[in-house]
């Protein structure tokens, strides 16, 4: 069975358009086991109950940004090993360095092409 048939991914982004674009791209790669949510707190609640292999999160979200979400994931017993990709429109060095310190697996700068997303994911989980 191919990795794309088994992998479970959660997309976290406060903008429905961005969630839709990422979900569409994942679907085009053959990844169908995808959950999505619009904010960090609801993502944490869902992930505690049903962990995934990979979280793809926006950086700039109200209430809890992507790095705060990452920090919570890394401190949770059930979620500390989850792969994490940060998607951001402002990939400045301070954000990326902080993400790496917290255990971010990879990042992608907006706007991106589907092939960039695929390469970013494959760098974390292996060939889809």
C-alpha positions as CSV (number, residue, x, y, z in Angstrom):
1,X,0.0,0.0,0.0
2,X,1.4,3.4,-1.0
3,X,2.2,6.0,1.7
4,X,-0.4,8.4,0.2
5,X,-3.1,5.8,0.9
6,X,-2.1,5.5,4.6
7,X,-1.0,9.0,5.7
8,X,-3.3,11.1,7.8
9,X,-2.9,14.9,7.5
10,X,-4.5,17.9,9.3
11,X,-4.6,21.3,7.6
12,X,-4.9,24.2,10.0
13,X,-5.5,27.7,8.5
14,X,-7.9,30.5,9.4
15,X,-8.6,31.3,5.8
16,X,-11.0,28.8,4.1
17,X,-9.5,29.6,0.7
18,X,-6.1,28.5,1.8
19,X,-7.4,25.4,3.5
20,X,-9.3,24.6,0.2
21,X,-6.2,25.1,-1.9
22,X,-4.0,22.8,0.3
23,X,-6.8,20.2,0.5
24,X,-7.3,20.2,-3.3
25,X,-3.5,19.8,-3.8
26,X,-3.4,16.9,-1.4
27,X,-6.4,15.3,-3.1
28,X,-4.6,15.7,-6.5
29,X,-1.6,13.8,-4.9
30,X,-4.0,11.0,-4.0
31,X,-4.1,11.8,-0.3
32,X,-7.7,11.5,0.9
33,X,-7.4,11.1,4.6
34,X,-7.3,14.8,5.4
35,X,-8.9,16.8,8.2
36,X,-9.0,20.5,8.4
37,X,-9.7,23.2,11.0
38,X,-9.6,27.0,11.2
39,X,-7.6,27.5,14.4
40,X,-5.0,26.1,16.7
41,X,-7.2,25.3,19.7
42,X,-9.7,23.2,17.7
43,X,-6.7,21.5,16.0
44,X,-5.3,20.5,19.4
45,X,-8.6,19.2,20.6
46,X,-9.0,17.0,17.5
47,X,-5.4,15.8,17.5
48,X,-5.6,14.8,21.2
49,X,-8.5,12.5,20.3
50,X,-7.2,11.4,16.9
51,X,-3.6,12.0,16.1
52,X,-2.4,12.4,12.5
53,X,1.0,11.8,10.8
54,X,1.4,15.3,9.6
55,X,0.1,18.8,10.4
56,X,0.3,21.5,7.8
57,X,-0.4,24.8,9.5
58,X,-0.5,28.5,8.6
59,X,1.7,30.8,10.7
60,X,-0.5,33.9,11.0
61,X,-3.8,32.9,12.7
62,X,-5.7,34.8,15.4
63,X,-5.6,33.5,19.0
64,X,-2.8,30.9,18.4
65,X,-0.2,31.2,15.6
66,X,1.3,28.3,13.9
67,X,4.4,28.2,16.1
68,X,2.3,28.3,19.3
69,X,0.4,25.3,17.9
70,X,3.7,23.6,17.2
71,X,4.8,24.2,20.7
72,X,1.6,22.7,22.1
73,X,2.0,19.7,19.8
74,X,5.6,19.0,20.9
75,X,4.6,19.2,24.6
76,X,1.7,16.7,24.3
77,X,2.4,13.0,24.9
78,X,0.1,11.9,22.0
79,X,1.2,14.6,19.5
80,X,5.0,15.2,20.2
81,X,6.0,13.0,17.2
82,X,3.6,14.5,14.7
83,X,5.3,15.9,11.5
84,X,4.8,19.6,11.2
85,X,5.0,21.9,8.2
86,X,4.6,25.7,8.6
87,X,3.1,27.7,5.7
88,X,3.7,31.4,5.9
89,X,3.6,34.5,3.7
90,X,6.4,36.0,5.6
91,X,9.2,33.4,5.9
92,X,11.6,35.7,7.7
93,X,14.6,34.2,9.4
94,X,13.3,34.8,13.0
95,X,10.1,32.8,12.3
96,X,12.0,30.0,10.6
97,X,14.7,29.8,13.3
98,X,12.1,29.7,16.1
99,X,10.2,27.0,14.2
100,X,13.3,24.9,13.9
101,X,14.0,25.4,17.6
102,X,10.5,24.1,18.4
103,X,10.9,21.1,16.2
104,X,9.3,22.2,12.9
105,X,10.0,19.6,10.2
106,X,9.8,21.9,7.2
107,X,8.2,25.2,6.0
108,X,6.8,26.5,2.8
109,X,6.4,30.2,1.7
110,X,3.1,31.5,0.3
111,X,2.2,31.7,-2.5
112,X,3.3,28.2,-3.5
113,X,2.7,25.8,-6.4
114,X,1.2,22.3,-5.7
115,X,4.6,20.7,-6.7
116,X,6.3,22.8,-4.0
117,X,3.9,21.5,-1.5
118,X,4.5,17.9,-2.6
119,X,8.3,18.3,-2.4
120,X,7.9,19.9,1.1
121,X,5.7,17.0,2.3
122,X,8.0,14.4,0.8
123,X,11.0,15.9,2.5
124,X,9.2,15.1,5.8
125,X,7.4,11.8,5.3
126,X,9.0,10.2,2.2
127,X,7.9,9.7,-1.3
128,X,4.1,9.9,-1.9
